[in-house]
Amino acid sequence: MINAGAILTCSLLKQNMNLADRFDYVTKMFKRLTGGEYLAFNNAVFLSERETADRNFALGYYMRENKCFPEGTNLMETLDFYFQLCSIEADCDSASVIAATLANGGVCPTTGDKVFSTNSVRNTLSLMHSCGMYDYSGGFAFEVGLPAKSGVSGCIMLVVPNVMGICMWSPPLDKYGNSVRGIQFCKDFVEKFNFHNYDSLIHSPKKFDPRIRKAESRAKVVVNLLFGAYNGDVTALRRYALLGTDMNLGDYDGRTALHVGAAEGNDTVVKFLLEKCKVNPFPRDRWGFTPLDDAVRFGHTEVQKILEPYTEEDKDNTTVDS
């Protein structure tokens, strides 16, 4: 993602078309990426690019000397094409839709138009993550951990895969050519939300995940607890316990993991919940049944033997308290 790579890419795009048609093809693709939002051509930038292009001409000749271009490439035409594409103009709204299209696997979220294949998007995001921020790309990957592309106009396009696309613009640049405020925003962004590629919400108590609603999160945990108890999966239950989950959680009917474990005759589950998790041994579901009631109803004598002492302890405690 440097000038040499961009020039070479221009030489590969629609080689069989004339320059006008090639430019028209690319702008139409960008228009689809933006979902029809603002996209223009800045002629002043184009003229400036072409007049101050000594280094780009030097790169082009050097690559031609090393036979980097496809056979038959017209270098002057390719460089003109490159200068034209450098002069395409967007605003923060339209550029954010481009980022969102990349975040959405190549499907524009505002129009539903499938612009790129998922493989192309994966490759593009991999490049953005590894080299989209000039010489600061390594530091950005370490501190922010998200694919992004910077421009010397002061623009940064940030992609949170499967979540959102963001575009920010603030012209003051650092020594690498990146927006100073844009970089700071990105750092603050991942400081608050667990969007860094290697973040874990579980072990990042100071961060939160806006993708998960509390009600949905609790419902998912309850379902997993009950399925773990149903299948006799003590390992899954242990994992939730180690994460600090309330093992007394119940579903809509008030059925807890202990209820399900007792009803299914999973004595290892019942022992784990009572001995290790210290759950309430006599929760009642909406019909008034306790885990012991379930063990008796379904003829699980081993589970019944495990539960009965806890019930006796409760009776003793009730007598003392009274």
Protein Blocks (a to p, Z undefined) as FASTA:
>chain_A
ZZklmmmmmmmgoklbcfklmmmmmmmmmmmmnnopacdddfklmmmmmmmmmmmmmmmm
mmmmnomacghiafklmmmmmmmmmmpccdfklmmmmmmmmmnoopafklopafbcfklm
mmmmmmmmmmmnojmlmmmmmmnopacdddfkopacdddehibccddddfbacfkopafk
lmmmmmmmmmmpccbfkbcfklmmkbccfkbcfklmmmmmmmmmmmmmmnopaklmmmmm
mnopafkbccfkopafklmmmmnopaklmmmmmmmnopafkbccfkopafklmmmmnopa
klmmmmmmmmmmmmmmmmmmZZ
